[in-house]
Amino acid sequence: MIAPAMKTRPDQPLAYRELARRRAAVTRRLGPSSLPRWSALAGENWSVDTKLEFSLDEDGVVWVHGEFAARAELLCQRCLEVLPSEYSGRVDLCLVEDAQRADELAHSCDVLLVSGDQIDVSEIVEDELLLGVPEQLCEQEPCVRLPDLSYPAPGVEEEEVQGNPFAALGRLKAD
């Protein structure tokens, strides 16, 4: 059974080994100061909620299992419009302090190399959050916001293209 969440301040680093020993859970809402790379992508109006459960395996290795839910306005890579987005993901990581041990475990699980005996929730979640960003946010197929990909572009006469494909640029320059 998972123990209740330990009382920690939201900005306070976690003593992850102690959390794992107690099989504790930590629930956090992350803010802009804790996720700088995510803030650069998602702008100002976003939220990320996390729930992480810590445990020890039979070899004494610390594991973090949990989930996150993100809400933001993101750039759709298909139509290049900023759209509201909600998505969630899982976190399943092994926390190790030794690079050699990380190399040994890397073939069988996702490993996070940590320094010291404390870690911030943002260090655990931010990479998974960024890797989970959906490429296509458009829900309709085909997307109604996609730019027109026909040639010639609307307003360009077919004979202009046949004779001189750069005639439209010449008109723009003349204007």
C-alpha positions as CSV (number, residue, x, y, z in Angstrom):
1,M,0.0,0.0,0.0
2,I,1.2,3.5,-0.8
3,A,1.7,5.8,2.1
4,P,0.1,9.2,2.1
5,A,2.1,12.0,0.6
6,M,4.8,13.5,2.7
7,K,4.4,17.1,3.7
8,T,6.8,19.1,1.6
9,R,6.7,22.5,0.2
10,P,6.1,22.7,-3.6
11,D,9.5,24.3,-4.3
12,Q,11.4,22.1,-1.9
13,P,13.6,19.3,-3.3
14,L,12.6,15.8,-2.4
15,A,14.7,13.3,-0.4
16,Y,13.9,10.6,-2.9
17,R,15.5,7.7,-1.1
18,E,13.5,8.4,2.0
19,L,10.3,8.7,-0.1
20,A,11.1,5.4,-1.7
21,R,11.7,3.8,1.7
22,R,8.3,4.9,2.9
23,R,6.6,4.1,-0.4
24,A,5.3,7.7,-0.4
25,A,3.4,9.6,-3.1
26,V,3.9,13.2,-4.0
27,T,1.3,15.3,-5.8
28,R,2.3,18.7,-7.2
29,R,1.1,21.4,-9.6
30,L,4.2,22.8,-11.3
31,G,4.7,26.4,-12.1
32,P,6.7,28.4,-14.7
33,S,9.8,28.8,-12.5
34,S,10.2,25.1,-12.1
35,L,9.9,24.1,-15.8
36,P,11.9,26.6,-17.9
37,R,12.1,24.5,-21.1
38,W,8.4,23.8,-21.0
39,S,7.6,27.4,-20.4
40,A,9.6,28.4,-23.5
41,L,7.4,26.0,-25.5
42,A,4.0,26.6,-23.8
43,G,4.1,30.3,-23.1
44,E,2.5,31.8,-20.0
45,N,-0.9,30.2,-19.6
46,W,-0.4,26.5,-18.7
47,S,-0.6,24.1,-15.9
48,V,1.0,20.7,-15.2
49,D,-0.3,18.4,-12.5
50,T,1.8,15.5,-11.3
51,K,1.4,12.5,-9.1
52,L,4.6,10.4,-8.4
53,E,5.0,7.3,-6.3
54,F,8.4,6.3,-5.0
55,S,9.5,2.8,-4.2
56,L,12.6,0.6,-3.7
57,D,13.1,-2.7,-5.6
58,E,14.8,-5.8,-4.2
59,D,18.2,-4.4,-5.2
60,G,17.7,-1.2,-3.3
61,V,17.2,0.9,-6.5
62,V,14.8,3.8,-6.3
63,W,11.9,3.8,-8.7
64,V,9.5,6.6,-9.6
65,H,6.1,5.7,-11.2
66,G,3.5,8.3,-11.8
67,E,1.6,10.4,-14.3
68,F,1.3,14.0,-15.4
69,A,-1.5,16.0,-17.0
70,A,-0.6,19.1,-19.0
71,R,-2.9,21.9,-20.3
72,A,-1.4,24.6,-22.6
73,E,-1.8,26.5,-25.8
74,L,0.7,24.9,-28.2
75,L,1.8,25.4,-31.8
76,C,0.4,22.7,-34.0
77,Q,3.3,21.4,-36.2
78,R,0.8,20.6,-39.0
79,C,-1.1,23.9,-39.5
80,L,1.2,26.2,-37.5
81,E,-1.7,27.6,-35.5
82,V,-1.6,28.0,-31.7
83,L,-4.3,25.7,-30.3
84,P,-5.5,24.6,-26.8
85,S,-4.1,21.2,-25.9
86,E,-4.5,18.8,-23.1
87,Y,-2.5,15.6,-22.8
88,S,-1.2,13.3,-20.2
89,G,1.7,10.8,-19.9
90,R,3.4,8.3,-17.6
91,V,6.6,8.5,-15.7
92,D,8.5,5.3,-15.0
93,L,12.1,6.0,-14.1
94,C,14.9,4.4,-12.1
95,L,16.9,7.0,-10.1
96,V,20.6,6.3,-9.7
97,E,23.5,8.3,-8.4
98,D,26.3,6.3,-10.1
99,A,27.0,6.7,-13.9
100,Q,28.3,3.1,-14.1
101,R,25.1,1.8,-12.5
102,A,23.1,3.9,-14.9
103,D,24.9,2.3,-17.8
104,E,24.1,-1.2,-16.4
105,L,20.4,-0.4,-16.0
106,A,19.9,1.6,-19.2
107,H,19.3,-1.4,-21.4
108,S,16.3,-2.5,-19.4
109,C,14.6,0.7,-18.1
110,D,14.6,4.5,-18.3
111,V,17.2,5.8,-16.0
112,L,17.6,9.3,-14.5
113,L,21.1,10.0,-13.2
114,V,20.9,12.2,-10.1
115,S,23.5,14.0,-8.0
116,G,23.1,14.0,-4.3
117,D,20.2,12.6,-2.2
118,Q,17.6,15.2,-3.3
119,I,15.7,15.9,-6.5
120,D,13.1,18.3,-7.7
121,V,9.8,17.1,-9.2
122,S,10.6,19.1,-12.3
123,E,13.8,17.1,-12.9
124,I,11.7,14.0,-13.0
125,V,8.8,15.3,-15.1
126,E,10.1,17.9,-17.6
127,D,11.8,15.5,-20.1
128,E,8.8,13.2,-20.2
129,L,6.5,16.2,-20.6
130,L,8.5,17.6,-23.5
131,L,8.8,14.1,-25.2
132,G,5.0,13.7,-24.9
133,V,4.0,16.9,-26.8
134,P,1.6,15.9,-29.6
135,E,2.9,16.9,-33.0
136,Q,-0.6,17.3,-34.5
137,L,-3.1,19.1,-32.4
138,C,-5.7,19.4,-35.2
139,E,-8.7,17.1,-34.6
140,Q,-10.3,17.4,-38.0
141,E,-9.0,15.4,-41.0
142,P,-8.2,17.2,-43.2
143,C,-7.4,20.2,-41.1
144,V,-9.5,23.2,-42.1
145,R,-6.6,25.6,-41.0
146,L,-4.0,24.1,-43.3
147,P,-2.7,26.7,-45.8
148,D,-3.7,26.2,-49.4
149,L,-1.1,24.0,-51.1
150,S,-2.3,24.3,-54.6
151,Y,-0.2,25.8,-57.4
152,P,-0.5,28.4,-58.8
153,A,-1.6,30.4,-55.8
154,P,-5.1,31.9,-55.8
155,G,-5.0,35.2,-57.8
156,V,-2.1,34.2,-60.1
157,E,-3.1,33.6,-63.7
158,E,-2.1,30.3,-65.3
159,E,-0.4,31.9,-68.2
160,E,1.8,34.0,-65.9
161,V,3.1,30.8,-64.4
162,Q,3.6,29.2,-67.8
163,G,5.6,32.2,-69.2
164,N,7.5,33.4,-66.1
165,P,7.0,31.8,-62.7
166,F,8.5,34.9,-61.1
167,A,6.1,37.4,-62.6
168,A,4.2,37.6,-59.4
169,L,7.4,38.6,-57.6
170,G,8.0,41.3,-60.2
171,R,4.5,42.7,-59.6
172,L,5.2,42.8,-55.8
173,K,8.4,44.6,-56.4
174,A,6.8,47.1,-58.6
175,D,4.1,47.8,-56.1
